[in-house]
Amino acid sequence: MTNLINKIICLLIVLGTAVSVSAAPEAEYKKLVKSWALNADGSQVFHYNMELTIYSYLAMRSLYGESFIQYNPEYQTLKINSSYTKQKDGTIVKTPDNAFVEVLPRTAVDAPAYNQLKEMVVVHTGLELGTTIYLDYTITSKAGYLPELDIFEPIQQASPVKEYSLSVTVPVDRDLSYSLANPEVMAKMNVEEGMRTISWNLKNVKPASLAPMQRIESGDMQYLACSTFENNKEALNYLFEQFDHPESMPLVSLAETLTEGKNTDTEKLQAIHNFIVNDFAHSRLSLNETGYRIRSAEDVIRTAYGTDAELINLLYGLLSAAKIETKVCAAYPVKDPQECSILKAIRLFIQAKADGQTYLLTSGSPKMSEIGWTADYCNIRDLKTGEEMDLTPCSPDLSYDVTMKLTDKEAVSTIKANIPAAFVAYSDSKATAFSEGDKNASVSQKGNMITVNYQTTEKVETVPGYYLLRLPDSPAGVSHQPYASFNSTRDCNLFLPYAPNETYTYTIEVPANMELSTPVAEKNISNAAGNCIQTIKQNGNKVEVSRSLKIDSNLIKRSDYPAFHTLMAAWADINNTQLLFKQK
């Protein structure tokens, strides 16, 4: 017995050690410094300094074995001020010359117009557990390369930061709007030799969460936002002035070709949007990486590729040339208008109107822009005027009314599906993803709701004396989304694409030689995240099933996440989406 107790104690010690080891960080920034400066001559300087201590083999071999510094040598100068490691015993290992490797950034590989961009890869040497990496560099940008000082910088890093310093310096006669999304840290101001410096000193910054589906809109992500643009109109106009005029002959000519034989504005819009989405290579370079430059529509057409901003420019030009009412819109991921002069954070999309319908278009997807779901959380402005726009968020309400006729071999379902238009590609006039191949399916649309009537047949799974019927549902339904099977715990808020609201009703005609084996029941779960109701009833030879799920908000706060997970577990449970019948 004593030996058994000793073994148990040893096991508990080992488990406790394992837990403490797993909870320890892979690495820690002992010091992290980031500073930006706008000089009187218009040039800009970014300074970076870090001291990072390695605690695990994962950090040493994968996470922090290299540092990546992207810059444009045509307009920017990179200077490595110092780079070395200090091993646990105090030995200094300087980074050798052959450990500084210049490569083409991955985002620029398929964009020849931006192949001048460089990425300096600093390979850190002499690494072992307990080693501290020291890296200090400066990037200086020539006057005129960047339009203004424009900063949108995440605060939290992959590892905790013990001391974190941030500063922004501008001439005293320049306006500077700034905000740090951490109300506990106050800004300090210092004026010296005609320059004004705003700085923040943070202590013990926790690492960023690794949980999926985080967004700035959820309030979890801390960031520094600064800009010397006078206002959002000035900032947005800087981009819009680079957009092509829709009267230009290349755009007019191409628009005529693309819309030839199209009789309605909707058909014209679909043809042009399909052309942008499907006929161009889409470069992943951001506005910041291109220096906020947008190539002309003619260059994009000639080279058959473009950045998101460049393809939005082309889409806007072609739609306007086709006489379709069109606006370029910029969505900021924060509501605070003080931060709306930041260009680095915006997402561009097109608002177009055709035949009484409003379309929210992007360059990379045939479906509605995700902004259509999250308009309440964003600040949306007209790129041309800078004026704030009100977008009515799309309704996610989805319902299926299913009548099924069951035999011992198959189930024939007649389905009436009411589907939000945002779930259907703008080019998919037949809603083929929802009609399951029924060539006789009928499709109609009223406002933002598409109704599809179709039939489908599926085999019934059988074992001697029993029959298993799976209830059909929408391929866009919540049970098919990744967040339906997330972990039971979460260390941050969850931001959903939309707040689901689904209803399914099934009426199943059962043959005389079968009876329902699944118990008749009613389940009702209502909590802080929403509600889930599921009922099974039997009325003679008919079985009636009703399922509904309603989530109250896109934003699931961390405190409400257990309630949300409970609803998802009940909704996605396979036992609630199938019925068992037995032979009489």
C-alpha positions in Angstrom: 0.0 0.0 0.0 2.9 2.4 0.9 4.5 1.8 -2.5 1.2 2.5 -4.2 0.8 5.7 -2.3 4.3 6.7 -3.1 3.7 6.0 -6.8 0.5 8.1 -6.8 2.4 11.0 -5.1 5.2 10.8 -7.7 2.6 10.7 -10.5 0.9 13.9 -9.1 4.2 15.6 -8.9 5.0 14.7 -12.5 1.6 15.9 -13.6 1.9 19.1 -11.7 5.3 19.7 -13.3 3.9 19.0 -16.7 1.1 21.5 -16.2 3.5 24.2 -15.0 5.8 23.5 -17.9 3.0 23.7 -20.4 1.8 26.9 -18.9 5.2 28.6 -19.2 5.8 30.8 -22.2 7.8 29.6 -25.1 9.8 32.9 -25.0 9.6 36.3 -23.5 10.4 39.8 -24.7 12.5 41.3 -21.9 12.3 44.6 -23.9 10.5 45.7 -27.0 10.8 49.2 -28.5 9.0 50.6 -31.5 9.2 54.2 -32.5 8.0 56.2 -35.5 9.1 59.7 -36.6 8.0 62.1 -39.2 10.7 64.6 -40.0 10.2 68.2 -41.1 11.4 67.3 -44.6 8.7 64.6 -45.0 11.0 61.6 -44.5 10.0 59.0 -42.0 12.0 56.8 -39.6 11.0 53.5 -38.0 13.2 52.2 -35.2 12.9 48.7 -33.7 14.7 47.1 -30.8 14.1 43.8 -29.1 15.6 41.6 -26.4 13.9 38.2 -26.6 14.8 35.2 -24.3 14.2 31.7 -25.6 12.7 29.1 -23.2 11.7 26.2 -25.4 12.9 24.2 -28.4 9.8 25.3 -30.3 10.7 28.9 -29.9 14.3 28.2 -30.8 13.8 26.1 -33.9 10.5 27.4 -35.3 9.1 30.6 -33.8 12.1 32.9 -33.3 15.0 31.3 -35.2 14.7 34.1 -37.8 13.5 37.7 -38.0 11.9 39.1 -41.2 12.2 42.8 -42.1 10.4 44.0 -45.3 11.2 47.2 -47.0 11.4 48.9 -50.5 15.1 49.7 -51.4 13.9 52.2 -54.0 12.6 54.5 -51.3 13.7 53.0 -48.0 17.1 52.3 -46.4 17.5 49.5 -43.9 20.2 49.7 -41.3 20.9 46.9 -38.9 22.3 48.7 -35.9 23.1 45.6 -33.9 22.3 41.8 -34.0 23.7 39.2 -31.6 22.7 36.6 -29.1 23.8 36.3 -25.5 23.9 32.7 -24.3 22.9 31.6 -20.8 26.5 31.6 -19.6 27.0 35.2 -20.9 28.8 34.3 -24.1 28.1 36.8 -26.9 27.6 35.4 -30.4 27.5 38.1 -33.1 25.3 37.4 -36.2 27.7 36.6 -39.0 27.5 38.4 -42.4 26.2 35.3 -44.1 23.2 35.2 -41.7 21.7 38.3 -43.3 19.9 37.0 -46.3 17.8 39.2 -48.7 14.9 37.6 -50.4 11.7 38.5 -52.3 8.8 38.7 -49.9 6.3 35.9 -50.5 3.5 38.3 -51.0 5.3 39.8 -54.0 6.3 36.6 -55.7 3.4 36.7 -58.3 3.5 40.5 -58.7 6.3 41.5 -61.0 5.5 45.2 -60.6 6.5 44.9 -57.0 9.5 42.6 -57.4 11.8 45.4 -56.2 10.5 44.8 -52.6 13.0 43.1 -50.3 12.8 41.1 -47.2 15.8 40.9 -45.0 15.9 37.5 -43.2 18.1 37.7 -40.1 19.1 34.2 -39.1 19.8 34.2 -35.3 22.8 32.1 -34.4 24.2 30.5 -31.2 20.7 29.6 -30.0 20.1 27.4 -27.0 17.6 27.4 -24.2 18.1 30.5 -22.1 19.6 32.5 -25.0 18.6 36.1 -25.4 18.3 37.5 -28.9 19.2 41.2 -29.4 18.1 42.9 -32.6 18.1 46.6 -33.4 17.4 48.1 -36.8 16.1 51.3 -38.5 14.1 51.8 -41.7 14.3 55.3 -43.2 11.8 56.3 -45.9 12.4 59.1 -48.4 10.1 62.1 -48.3 7.1 61.5 -50.6 7.2 57.7 -50.5 4.6 57.4 -47.7 1.7 59.9 -47.8 1.6 60.6 -44.1 2.5 59.0 -40.8 0.0 56.2 -40.7 0.2 53.6 -37.9 -2.0 50.7 -36.9 0.1 48.5 -34.8 -1.0 45.5 -32.8 0.3 45.6 -29.2 0.1 42.0 -28.1 2.8 39.7 -29.5 3.0 35.9 -29.8 5.0 35.9 -26.5 4.6 38.1 -23.3 6.5 41.4 -23.2 8.0 42.5 -19.9 8.8 46.1 -20.9 7.2 47.6 -24.1 7.9 51.1 -25.2 6.1 52.9 -28.1 6.6 56.4 -29.3 5.6 58.7 -32.2 7.5 61.9 -33.0 6.2 64.7 -35.4 7.0 68.4 -35.9 5.1 70.6 -33.4 3.2 72.3 -36.3 1.8 69.0 -37.5 -1.5 67.6 -36.3 -1.4 64.1 -34.9 -4.4 62.0 -33.9 -3.6 59.0 -31.8 -5.1 56.3 -29.7 -3.9 53.4 -27.7 -6.5 50.7 -27.1 -5.5 50.2 -23.5 -7.2 52.7 -21.2 -4.9 51.8 -18.3 -1.8 53.3 -20.0 -1.5 57.1 -20.2 0.4 58.8 -23.0 3.3 61.1 -22.1 4.2 64.2 -24.2 7.5 65.8 -24.7 8.5 68.8 -26.9 12.1 69.4 -27.8 13.8 71.2 -30.7 10.6 71.8 -32.6 9.5 68.1 -32.4 6.7 66.7 -30.3 6.9 63.1 -29.0 4.0 61.0 -27.7 5.1 57.9 -25.8 3.6 55.0 -23.9 5.4 52.6 -21.6 3.7 49.2 -21.0 4.6 46.6 -18.5 4.0 42.8 -18.5 1.9 42.7 -21.7 0.2 39.3 -22.0 0.7 37.3 -25.2 -2.0 37.4 -27.9 -4.5 34.6 -27.8 -4.1 31.8 -30.3 -7.9 31.2 -30.4 -9.4 31.4 -33.9 -12.0 33.9 -35.1 -10.7 37.0 -33.3 -11.3 40.4 -34.8 -10.5 44.0 -33.8 -14.3 44.5 -33.7 -14.5 42.1 -30.8 -12.5 44.4 -28.5 -9.9 41.8 -27.6 -7.0 43.1 -29.8 -5.0 46.0 -28.4 -3.5 48.3 -30.9 -1.8 51.7 -31.4 -3.5 54.0 -34.0 -1.8 57.2 -35.1 -2.1 59.5 -38.1 -0.9 62.9 -39.4 -3.7 63.1 -42.0 -5.8 66.1 -41.1 -9.1 64.1 -41.3 -10.5 61.0 -42.8 -11.6 62.7 -46.0 -8.0 63.8 -46.7 -6.8 60.2 -46.1 -9.4 58.5 -48.2 -9.0 61.1 -51.0 -5.3 60.2 -51.2 -6.4 56.8 -52.4 -9.4 57.9 -54.5 -7.2 60.3 -56.5 -5.3 57.3 -57.8 -8.5 55.6 -59.1 -9.1 55.7 -62.8 -11.8 57.9 -64.3 -14.6 55.6 -65.7 -14.6 57.7 -68.9 -11.2 56.4 -69.9 -11.3 54.6 -73.3 -9.8 51.3 -72.1 -12.5 51.0 -69.4 -15.3 52.0 -71.7 -14.2 49.6 -74.4 -13.7 46.6 -72.0 -17.0 47.3 -70.3 -18.8 47.2 -73.6 -17.2 43.9 -74.5 -18.0 42.3 -71.2 -21.6 43.4 -71.2 -22.4 42.6 -74.8 -25.7 40.8 -75.1 -26.5 41.5 -71.4 -30.0 43.1 -71.2 -30.3 44.2 -67.5 -28.0 46.0 -65.1 -27.9 42.8 -63.0 -26.6 40.8 -65.8 -24.0 43.4 -66.6 -22.9 43.6 -63.0 -22.6 39.8 -62.8 -20.5 39.7 -66.0 -18.1 42.4 -64.8 -17.8 41.0 -61.2 -17.1 37.5 -62.6 -14.4 38.9 -64.8 -12.6 40.5 -61.8 -13.0 37.5 -59.5 -12.1 34.7 -62.0 -9.9 36.2 -64.7 -7.2 37.9 -62.6 -4.4 36.7 -60.3 -5.0 38.2 -56.9 -1.9 39.6 -55.2 -1.7 39.4 -51.4 0.2 42.7 -51.1 -1.4 45.1 -48.7 -1.7 48.9 -49.2 1.0 49.4 -46.6 3.4 47.0 -48.5 2.9 48.9 -51.8 3.5 52.3 -50.2 -0.2 53.1 -50.6 0.3 53.1 -54.4 -2.3 51.8 -56.8 -1.4 50.8 -60.4 -3.7 52.0 -63.2 -6.5 49.9 -64.4 -4.8 49.7 -67.8 -1.7 48.2 -66.2 -3.8 45.7 -64.3 -5.7 44.6 -67.4 -2.4 44.2 -69.4 -0.7 42.2 -66.7 -3.8 40.2 -65.6 -3.0 40.5 -61.8 -3.5 43.1 -59.1 -3.6 43.8 -55.4 -7.0 44.0 -53.8 -7.0 47.9 -54.1 -6.0 47.7 -57.8 -8.8 45.2 -58.6 -11.3 47.3 -56.7 -10.2 50.2 -58.8 -10.7 48.2 -62.0 -14.1 46.9 -60.7 -15.3 50.4 -59.9 -14.1 51.7 -63.3 -15.9 49.0 -65.3 -19.1 49.2 -63.4 -19.2 53.0 -63.7 -18.4 52.7 -67.4 -21.4 50.4 -67.8 -23.5 53.1 -66.2 -24.2 51.2 -63.0 -24.5 53.3 -59.8 -21.3 52.5 -58.0 -19.4 53.7 -54.9 -16.1 52.7 -53.5 -16.3 52.2 -49.7 -13.7 52.0 -47.0 -14.5 50.0 -43.8 -12.6 50.8 -40.6 -12.7 48.0 -38.0 -13.4 50.5 -35.2 -16.3 52.8 -34.6 -14.4 55.7 -33.0 -14.3 58.5 -35.6 -11.0 59.8 -34.1 -9.2 56.8 -35.6 -10.8 57.0 -39.0 -7.9 58.7 -40.7 -5.9 55.5 -40.5 -5.4 54.0 -44.0 -3.5 50.9 -42.9 -6.6 49.4 -41.2 -9.2 49.9 -43.9 -10.9 47.3 -46.1 -12.2 48.3 -49.5 -15.3 47.1 -51.1 -17.8 48.3 -53.8 -21.5 49.2 -53.2 -23.4 48.9 -56.5 -27.1 49.2 -57.3 -28.7 47.3 -60.1 -32.4 46.7 -60.8 -33.5 47.8 -57.3 -31.0 45.5 -55.6 -27.9 46.6 -53.6 -24.7 44.6 -54.0 -21.6 44.7 -51.8 -18.8 43.5 -53.9 -15.2 42.5 -53.2 -12.4 41.6 -55.7 -11.9 38.1 -54.4 -15.2 36.5 -53.7 -18.4 36.0 -55.7 -20.5 36.5 -52.6 -21.4 39.5 -50.5 -18.6 41.3 -48.7 -18.4 40.3 -45.1 -18.9 44.0 -44.2 -22.6 43.4 -45.0 -22.8 41.2 -41.9 -20.7 43.4 -39.5 -21.7 46.9 -40.6 -22.9 47.7 -37.0 -19.4 47.2 -35.7 -17.5 49.2 -38.4 -17.1 52.8 -39.5 -17.9 52.8 -43.2 -17.1 55.8 -45.5 -17.4 56.8 -49.1 -13.8 56.8 -50.5 -14.6 59.7 -52.7 -16.3 62.1 -50.3 -15.1 60.8 -46.9 -18.7 60.9 -45.7 -19.9 58.2 -43.3 -22.3 55.7 -44.8 -25.1 53.7 -43.1 -25.3 50.1 -44.3 -28.2 48.0 -43.0 -26.7 44.7 -41.9 -28.1 41.8 -43.8 -30.5 39.4 -42.1 -29.0 35.9 -41.5 -32.5 34.4 -41.0 -32.6 31.0 -42.7 -35.5 28.5 -42.7 -36.3 25.2 -44.2 -39.8 23.6 -44.5 -39.4 19.9 -45.4 -42.0 17.3 -46.2 -40.6 13.8 -46.4 -42.1 10.5 -47.5 -40.4 7.6 -46.0 -40.1 4.0 -47.3 -37.9 1.1 -46.2 -35.4 2.0 -48.9 -35.4 5.8 -49.4 -36.8 9.1 -48.3 -38.1 11.6 -50.8 -38.0 15.2 -49.5 -39.9 18.2 -50.9 -38.1 21.3 -49.5 -38.9 25.0 -49.4 -35.7 26.8 -48.4 -35.7 30.5 -47.5 -32.0 31.5 -47.8 -30.4 34.9 -47.2 -29.1 36.3 -50.4 -25.7 36.8 -48.8 -25.2 33.0 -48.6 -25.5 32.7 -52.4 -22.9 33.8 -55.0 -24.1 36.9 -56.9 -23.5 35.0 -60.1 -25.5 32.0 -59.0 -29.0 32.8 -60.4 -30.1 29.2 -59.9 -28.8 28.8 -56.3 -27.3 25.5 -57.3 -25.5 25.0 -54.0 -28.8 24.7 -52.2 -31.0 22.8 -54.7 -28.8 19.6 -54.6 -28.8 19.1 -58.3 -32.6 19.2 -58.8 -32.9 20.5 -62.4 -36.5 21.3 -61.9 -35.8 23.5 -58.8 -37.6 26.9 -58.8 -35.8 30.0 -57.5 -37.3 33.4 -56.6 -36.1 36.4 -54.8 -37.8 39.1 -52.8 -35.5 41.7 -51.2 -32.6 40.0 -49.6 -34.3 36.6 -49.3 -34.1 33.8 -51.9 -36.6 31.0 -51.9 -35.7 27.7 -53.5 -38.2 24.9 -54.0 -36.7 21.5 -54.8 -36.9 17.8 -54.3 -34.2 15.4 -53.2 -34.0 11.6 -52.6 -31.7 9.9 -50.1 -31.2 6.3 -49.2 -32.3 5.1 -45.7 -29.6 3.3 -43.7 -30.9 -0.1 -42.5 -30.0 -2.9 -40.2 -32.3 -5.8 -39.6 -35.5 -4.4 -38.2 -34.4 -0.7 -38.0 -34.1 2.3 -40.3 -32.0 5.4 -39.8 -33.2 8.7 -41.4 -30.9 11.7 -41.5 -32.7 15.0 -41.6 -31.6 17.3 -44.4 -30.3 20.8 -43.6 -28.7 23.8 -45.2 -25.1 23.5 -46.4 -24.6 27.0 -45.1 -26.1 26.1 -41.7 -24.4 26.5 -38.4 -23.7 22.8 -37.9 -21.4 22.9 -40.9 -19.4 25.9 -39.6 -16.0 25.4 -37.9 -17.1 27.3 -34.7 -19.8 24.6 -34.1 -17.0 22.3 -32.9 -14.6 24.7 -31.1 -13.1 23.9 -27.7 -15.2 24.1 -24.6 -13.1 26.9 -23.1 -11.8 30.2 -24.7 -9.5 32.9 -23.4 -10.9 35.8 -25.5 -14.1 36.9 -27.1 -15.4 35.2 -30.2 -16.5 37.2 -33.2 -18.9 35.4 -35.6 -19.4 36.3 -39.2 -23.1 36.9 -38.4 -25.6 36.1 -35.6 -27.2 32.8 -36.8 -31.0 32.4 -36.7 -32.1 29.1 -38.2 -35.4 27.2 -38.2 -36.2 23.8 -39.6 -39.5 22.0 -39.7 -39.9 18.4 -40.9 -43.2 16.5 -41.6 -42.4 12.9 -42.2 -45.0 10.5 -43.6 -44.2 7.0 -42.1 -45.4 3.8 -43.8 -47.7 1.4 -42.0 -45.0 -1.2 -41.4 -42.8 1.3 -39.4 -42.9 3.1 -36.1 -40.8 5.8 -34.5 -38.2 4.4 -32.1 -36.6 7.8 -31.2 -38.4 9.0 -28.1 -40.9 11.9 -28.5 -39.3 14.8 -26.7 -39.0 18.6 -26.3 -35.7 20.3 -25.5 -35.4 24.0 -24.8 -32.1 25.6 -23.9 -32.1 29.3 -23.3 -29.1 31.1 -21.9 -26.9 34.2 -22.2 -25.9 33.5 -25.8 -29.3 32.7 -27.2 -31.7 29.7 -27.4 -32.0 26.3 -29.0 -35.4 24.5 -29.3 -35.8 21.0 -30.6 -39.1 19.0 -30.6 -40.2 15.6 -31.9 -43.9 14.8 -32.0 -46.0 12.0 -33.5 -49.5 12.4 -34.9 -50.8 9.1 -36.4 -48.6 8.1 -39.4 -46.8 11.5 -39.4 -43.8 12.5 -37.3 -43.2 16.2 -36.9 -39.8 17.6 -36.0 -39.0 21.2 -35.3 -35.5 22.7 -34.7 -34.5 26.3 -34.2 -31.4 28.1 -33.1 -31.0 31.8 -32.4 -27.7 33.4 -31.4 -28.3 36.9 -30.0 -25.1 38.7 -31.3 -22.1 38.4 -33.6 -20.0 39.1 -30.5 -19.8 36.3 -28.0 -18.1 37.7 -24.9 -15.7 35.5 -23.1 -18.0 35.3 -20.1 -20.8 34.0 -22.4 -18.7 31.6 -24.3 -19.6 28.5 -22.1 -23.3 29.3 -22.8 -22.6 29.6 -26.5 -20.7 26.3 -26.5 -23.6 24.6 -24.8 -25.9 25.7 -27.6 -23.5 24.6 -30.3 -23.0 21.2 -28.7 -26.8 20.7 -28.6 -27.3 22.0 -32.2 -24.6 19.9 -33.8 -25.2 16.7 -31.8 -25.8 14.1 -34.5 -28.4 12.5 -32.3 -30.6 15.5 -32.8 -30.3 15.4 -36.6 -31.5 11.9 -37.3 -34.4 9.7 -36.4 -34.5 5.9 -35.8 -37.5 3.9 -36.9 -38.2 0.2 -36.3 -40.2 -2.4 -38.2 -43.5 -3.3 -36.6 
